[in-house]
C-alpha cells in the first residue's frame, strides 16, 4: 500500500508538471504569434507609390519621358545612398541615354524631373510620404 501511495504521489507530480507546462505553452503561443506579426510592416499608406502616387510620372509624359523619369528617381536614390552630391549631370544614364538619338532630349527631360523630385523627397521634405 505504501508503494501505491508513492506511485500516486509521483503520478500526481508528473500530472501537475505536465498540466502547468501545457498551460505555459498555451499562454505563450498567442504572445509569440503576436510578436512575430507585430514586427512586420503593414501595407504602404494610400496614395504611396503606384501609378497615382507622388512618385508617378506626369500623365502628359510619353513612354520615353516616363522611362527617363523612373530612371532619374532610381539614379537619385543611388546617389543619396552612396552619399554623393545630387547632380543629375553626374549620372551616365542622363549624359548618355540608351535610347534612339531623336528621343534623347525627351528621355533627359523626364530623367531630370524624376531625379529632382526624388532629391526633394529625400533631402528637402518634398512631396510624398517618407
Residue, then its C-alpha position, 0 to 999 in steps of 0.5 A: x500500500x505504501x508503494x501505491x501511495x508513492x506511485x500516486x504521489x509521483x503520478x500526481x507530480x508528473x500530472x501537475x508538471x505536465x498540466x502547468x507546462x501545457x498551460x505555459x505553452x498555451x499562454x505563450x503561443x498567442x504572445x509569440x504569434x503576436x510578436x512575430x506579426x507585430x514586427x512586420x510592416x503593414x501595407x504602404x499608406x494610400x496614395x504611396x507609390x503606384x501609378x497615382x502616387x507622388x512618385x508617378x510620372x506626369x500623365x502628359x509624359x510619353x513612354x520615353x519621358x516616363x522611362x527617363x523619369x523612373x530612371x532619374x528617381x532610381x539614379x537619385x536614390x543611388x546617389x543619396x545612398x552612396x552619399x554623393x552630391x545630387x547632380x543629375x549631370x553626374x549620372x551616365x544614364x542622363x549624359x548618355x541615354x540608351x535610347x534612339x538619338x531623336x528621343x534623347x532630349x525627351x528621355x533627359x527631360x523626364x530623367x531630370x524631373x524624376x531625379x529632382x523630385x526624388x532629391x526633394x523627397x529625400x533631402x528637402x521634405x518634398x512631396x510624398x510620404x517618407 
